[in-house]
Amino acid sequence: MTNSQSPLIGIIMGSDSDLPTMQGAIAVCEEFEVECEVAIVSAHRTPERMVDYAQTAHTRGIKVIIAGAGGAAHLPGMVAALTPLPVIGVPVATRHLKGIDSLYSIVQMPGGIPVATVAIGSAKNAGLLAVQILGTQDIELRDRVQRYRQSLSQSVLDKQANLDRLGYQKYLESM
């Protein structure tokens, strides 16, 4: 936990079918020990619930909202229009258009209502961005983000050392 027992990140999605994608953001919150709440909030099927969630999130201690949606993907933009909090949109891959529709819907926001948008299906990156936003006010959390980044760098160096040791053919076989 980062100085609080109440959720700091709200992770919402338009449907339970989005949960496998949004699991990446939840896992990041768990890894960094940041409390989050997870909710199904459909912009189209439960618009009143969406309005209430967006308008009250900041009063409940939420600092960042991650909103995943597929298809028409109005949830991130509508929530952003209704809350003073930063919103990170996660385009969820769709069966017919592979998430391109979701991406375009989320990223094409009008001036004045921004939604930070990650790549299709990249809820993990949305979680990391939310944690980084919180880290601007929490030195301990920021230090953990820096250690995480250093571990990514070390991972690449370790892979290179393994590639050098094995050669590319044996390295490929070991993958």
Secondary structure, DSSP 8 states (H G I E B T S, - for coil): --S-SS-SEEEEESSGGGHHHHHHHHHHHHHTT--EEEEE--TTT-HHHHHHHHHHGGGGT--EEEEEEETT--HHHHHHHH-SS-EEEEEE--TTTTTHHHHHHHH---TT---EE--TT-HHHHHHHHHHHHHTS-HHHHHHHHHHHHHHHHHHHHHHHHHHHH-HHHHHHH-
